[in-house]
Amino acid sequence: MNIDQLGKIQKVDAPPYLFTRIQQRIRDTQKEVVSPFLVWSVGLSFMLIVGLNLGVAFSPGSSESTTSALVLEMNISSVNDLYK
């Protein structure tokens, strides 16, 4: 692309009343309304998932010995050295 070609660009005039037509189309579109039932069901589902996660995380059955056994069984290294 040559710099001289940029000088050939001409201003384009928009059709009359274009802006008002765009505004009218925006006003004519219907707003999507989410039903209150959907909002409540998603909210309750989210609260249930968070409650279950907190219940599992703070359950008295999760002790240090079961965590250590799980780490040994999965062969997870507890050393954070990248290079030995």
C-alpha positions as a LaTeX table, in Angstrom:
\begin{tabular}{lrrr}
\hline
Residue & $x$ (\AA) & $y$ (\AA) & $z$ (\AA) \\
\hline
Met1 & 0.00 & 0.00 & 0.00 \\
Asn2 & 1.35 & 3.33 & $-0.99$ \\
Ile3 & 1.07 & 6.49 & 1.13 \\
Asp4 & $-0.15$ & 8.45 & $-1.91$ \\
Gln5 & $-3.27$ & 6.30 & $-2.08$ \\
Leu6 & $-4.36$ & 7.57 & 1.33 \\
Gly7 & $-4.77$ & 11.04 & $-0.15$ \\
Lys8 & $-7.44$ & 9.73 & $-2.52$ \\
Ile9 & $-9.83$ & 8.84 & 0.31 \\
Gln10 & $-13.00$ & 10.92 & 0.11 \\
Lys11 & $-15.55$ & 11.64 & 2.78 \\
Val12 & $-18.76$ & 9.64 & 2.46 \\
Asp13 & $-22.07$ & 11.25 & 3.33 \\
Ala14 & $-24.53$ & 9.15 & 5.29 \\
Pro15 & $-28.12$ & 8.94 & 4.11 \\
Pro16 & $-30.44$ & 11.49 & 5.74 \\
Tyr17 & $-32.19$ & 10.45 & 8.95 \\
Leu18 & $-29.88$ & 7.43 & 9.37 \\
Phe19 & $-29.23$ & 8.15 & 13.03 \\
Thr20 & $-32.93$ & 8.54 & 13.86 \\
Arg21 & $-33.72$ & 5.26 & 12.06 \\
Ile22 & $-31.06$ & 3.46 & 14.07 \\
Gln23 & $-32.46$ & 4.90 & 17.30 \\
Gln24 & $-35.99$ & 3.82 & 16.35 \\
Arg25 & $-34.85$ & 0.26 & 15.65 \\
Ile26 & $-33.15$ & 0.15 & 19.03 \\
Arg27 & $-36.37$ & 1.33 & 20.70 \\
Asp28 & $-38.45$ & $-1.19$ & 18.74 \\
Thr29 & $-36.44$ & $-4.18$ & 19.88 \\
Gln30 & $-38.04$ & $-6.00$ & 22.76 \\
Lys31 & $-36.15$ & $-6.29$ & 25.97 \\
Glu32 & $-35.54$ & $-9.87$ & 26.98 \\
Val33 & $-37.02$ & $-10.51$ & 30.39 \\
Val34 & $-35.73$ & $-13.35$ & 32.51 \\
Ser35 & $-38.47$ & $-15.07$ & 34.44 \\
Pro36 & $-38.32$ & $-14.80$ & 38.23 \\
Phe37 & $-38.58$ & $-18.60$ & 38.47 \\
Leu38 & $-35.35$ & $-18.97$ & 36.49 \\
Val39 & $-33.57$ & $-16.40$ & 38.64 \\
Trp40 & $-34.63$ & $-18.12$ & 41.87 \\
Ser41 & $-33.79$ & $-21.60$ & 40.59 \\
Val42 & $-30.31$ & $-20.57$ & 39.45 \\
Gly43 & $-29.70$ & $-18.75$ & 42.74 \\
Leu44 & $-30.83$ & $-21.71$ & 44.83 \\
Ser45 & $-28.75$ & $-24.10$ & 42.74 \\
Phe46 & $-25.70$ & $-21.91$ & 43.23 \\
Met47 & $-26.28$ & $-21.75$ & 46.98 \\
Leu48 & $-26.73$ & $-25.54$ & 47.11 \\
Ile49 & $-23.46$ & $-26.13$ & 45.27 \\
Val50 & $-21.57$ & $-23.70$ & 47.50 \\
Gly51 & $-23.10$ & $-25.30$ & 50.61 \\
Leu52 & $-22.14$ & $-28.78$ & 49.49 \\
Asn53 & $-18.59$ & $-27.66$ & 48.71 \\
Leu54 & $-18.24$ & $-26.02$ & 52.11 \\
Gly55 & $-19.70$ & $-29.11$ & 53.78 \\
Val56 & $-17.20$ & $-31.39$ & 52.11 \\
Ala57 & $-14.28$ & $-29.04$ & 52.75 \\
Phe58 & $-14.99$ & $-28.66$ & 56.46 \\
Ser59 & $-16.32$ & $-32.13$ & 57.18 \\
Pro60 & $-14.85$ & $-33.78$ & 60.27 \\
Gly61 & $-14.01$ & $-36.91$ & 58.24 \\
Ser62 & $-11.27$ & $-35.16$ & 56.29 \\
Ser63 & $-8.21$ & $-35.60$ & 58.43 \\
Glu64 & $-4.51$ & $-35.29$ & 57.78 \\
Ser65 & $-4.05$ & $-39.07$ & 57.54 \\
Thr66 & $-6.53$ & $-39.49$ & 54.71 \\
Thr67 & $-4.93$ & $-36.59$ & 52.85 \\
Ser68 & $-1.49$ & $-38.11$ & 53.27 \\
Ala69 & $-2.75$ & $-41.49$ & 52.09 \\
Leu70 & $-4.29$ & $-39.87$ & 49.03 \\
Val71 & $-1.05$ & $-38.04$ & 48.22 \\
Leu72 & 0.94 & $-41.27$ & 48.51 \\
Glu73 & $-1.54$ & $-43.22$ & 46.43 \\
Met74 & $-1.52$ & $-40.66$ & 43.60 \\
Asn75 & 2.31 & $-40.37$ & 43.67 \\
Ile76 & 2.17 & $-36.61$ & 44.16 \\
Ser77 & 5.47 & $-35.05$ & 45.10 \\
Ser78 & 5.44 & $-32.75$ & 48.09 \\
Val79 & 8.74 & $-31.16$ & 47.03 \\
Asn80 & 8.41 & $-27.91$ & 45.13 \\
Asp81 & 11.89 & $-28.06$ & 43.52 \\
Leu82 & 11.69 & $-27.91$ & 39.76 \\
Tyr83 & 15.30 & $-28.96$ & 39.19 \\
Lys84 & 17.21 & $-31.52$ & 41.24 \\
\hline
\end{tabular}
